[in-house]
Amino acid sequence: MADQSTPGTSSARETPSPEASPDAASSNASPKGVMSRRRLLGTAGATGLALGAAGAAVGYTAAPSAEKATPLASVGTDAVMFHGKHQPGITTALQARGHLVAFDLAAGSGRREATALLRRWSETARRLMSGEAAAHEDTDVARDAGPSSLTVTFGFGHSFFARTGLEKQRPVALDPLPDFSSDHLDKARSNGDLWVQIGANDALVAFHALRAIQKDAGSAARVRWQMNGFNRSPGATAEPMTARNLMGQIDGTRNPKPSEPDFDGRVFVPASGDPEWMANGSYAVVRRIRMLLDDWEKLSGKAQEDVIGRRKSTGAPLSGGTETTAMDLDRTDADGNLVVPINAHARITRPDQNGGAAMLRRPFSFHDGIDADGVPDAGLLFVCWQADPVRGFVPVQRKLDRGDALSTFIRHESSGLFAVPGGAAEGEYVGQRLLEG
């Protein structure tokens, strides 16, 4: 849980990314790349780009012709474009609901079946993200909900390439992550041939997409594991805020921002990257991090702040200032003690303390009930994006292993690393350059 901010925070919204999604309730406040129905209809005649999506959204959110259309608020009408340079769900602002699901190809399924599956999945994602019904046997679960900033993102695991005879196309960056001392990994809930990330600002829309993706898998693939998460609902605060996690901490102040000149280089594989099919793609590290909340909540507020290195109320560094003030790592108190403890989480995870290593964190919180001993099964579905995990996630996690004060209160219970190719152009499906190259 590195000290980096999540998309959709106050800092990220000052310079919205191409795929950003609004937290504000006003339909006039939709940032670039996330278009309300009004904007979709308004731009369709000029560009031709959104005509199909807007028309379909109107048809899907309307009842049969004999009935009136269901009116939608701005949250319902906001739509993220499926086609683009990068896949959606990476720089898109945090959504209220999320599902992470991994699949394994079924016995006998190979490259041909995987190709057909990615075609189906891409078409379903395109339709649902624009507010249309699924092409086949739509369940109508989200009929009157609108797109609600739905995103569907696809990735390939290390094992996918052997299963499809594409070992020579497997990226070196997809080599398995090293073991970490904080790992208590459940192999059944780790890795997978294929990975899908679903996010939306309406729980029914997110579930509807999950169900459609699962049904599309058919006999080609089976679910290996699935996890459900959530964040603050858009519009819950008058001004966008950095997310809080279940420990009550503002979580993610130092995320790299799209306005920064090196943002793309840190997050996305360059167009000239190797292998070629990963151009404009990214690598997702996915970790289910259990928070030991009973132990954490026994600490005083001051002790909790010392563990993190930031004020719980505002996210400001203990060295002073506001949430976005640079942390003074050398400041001491009247007794000569470091104000930000040497093992504080925020100190250890700073990019300048890790050779410049940075990653774009985009997590969901989770709560899967209470264990038999009364302990909450809750924490963070950690998802981080980087151009190369060997230069992003790995060095930071290794340093956390060596003395992070937070490690006493968390447990990494599952892990996955996935190659997420660039976005699909109009008429293409995700992964086409790999599967047909």
Salt bridges, closest charged atoms under 4 A:
ASP3 OD1 - ARG310 NE 3.05
ASP23 OD1 - ARG13 NH2 1.85
ASP104 OD2 - ARG222 NH2 3.81
ASP104 OD2 - ARG224 NH1 2.94
GLU113 OE2 - ARG112 NH2 3.37
GLU123 OE2 - ARG126 NH2 2.85
GLU132 OE2 - ARG126 NH1 3.32
GLU132 OE1 - ARG127 NH1 3.42
ASP138 OD2 - HIS208 NE2 2.90
ASP140 OD1 - ARG143 NH1 3.68
ASP183 OD1 - ARG287 NH2 2.40
ASP186 OD2 - ARG189 NE 3.48
ASP193 OD2 - ARG163 NH1 3.10
ASP251 OD1 - ARG361 NH1 3.19
ASP262 OD2 - ARG266 NE 3.01
GLU305 OE1 - ARG311 NH1 3.15
ASP306 OD2 - LYS302 NZ 2.76
ASP352 OD2 - ARG350 NH2 2.43
ASP368 OD2 - ARG288 NH2 2.91
ASP371 OD2 - ARG290 NH2 2.57
ASP377 OD1 - ARG288 NH2 2.95
ASP377 OD1 - ARG290 NE 3.54
ASP388 OD2 - ARG391 NE 3.58
ASP404 OD2 - HIS345 ND1 2.97
GLU413 OE1 - ARG189 NH2 3.87
GLU413 OE1 - ARG288 NH1 2.51
GLU413 OE2 - ARG290 NH1 3.63
GLU413 OE2 - ARG411 NH2 3.21
GLU426 OE1 - HIS83 NE2 3.93
GLU436 OE2 - ARG119 NH2 2.95
